[in-house]
């Protein structure tokens, strides 16, 4: 059953996730053609409402909407009346009067896309809210994994880094768990939540985690803006304990282990430079797949005010 909004992965069951991933494949196939556009959302309008910086997600949604032939408006938060104290409700009421069909929201406050969804007939897609959720990242990661492992049940993915503050870790773990993937966490004790999601295990050292024989290592961005809080001694120490160093990369290569990362990457922290040319890196696949998955999401959602 199509939904009005996509706010988190919790709301989706396995069959809905699989449906969205199945629908993404023909959209990706379109990218190989000279004309990369379909008229599926011709006449529909998509509003990009980003209160936080974004490179990948913003451009990916914009390309996805345009490839579906929708009209895209970028709401410039910095130059809007929000800077003069306009409330989210006022902003949405203004946008509502414009009869927008889809609103793509990124916000620093967890739950804000849900609040906006309740205020508008448009379909709202959460493009990342606080430390809560980033559902299209979870879906694109699941799609990328499934391209390499069509049977997802029992596959092993190790997620490394700042899991506590990561909306990507939450959404990707949930999406993978719903597809039967085994998930484990590795990171500094201060950055792994004490309560783990159902079925997720935790390792405290890189060697212990590698003994579990993961097939994919998913590196999270070290959130430099949090380093002031001293969650770990230093970036050099982080790289030594949890980073993919050149020595570790050689071992990963010998074992054919894939690397994923949601971007943006911090070279010399969560990974060494050589990862960018690594034979089994899926980082560029993630970027390309993000467009196809977001096309499938926009096509699937049904705006209530349409
Ligand atoms: N992966 C991701 O959310 O990146 P951006 O912050 O650049 O959108």
Boltz pocket constraint, residues with backbone or C-beta under 6 A from the ligand:
constraints:
  - pocket:
      binder: B
      contacts: [[A, 53], [A, 54], [A, 55], [A, 56], [A, 57], [A, 58], [A, 127], [A, 128], [A, 134], [A, 137], [A, 262], [A, 263], [A, 264]]
      max_distance: 6.0
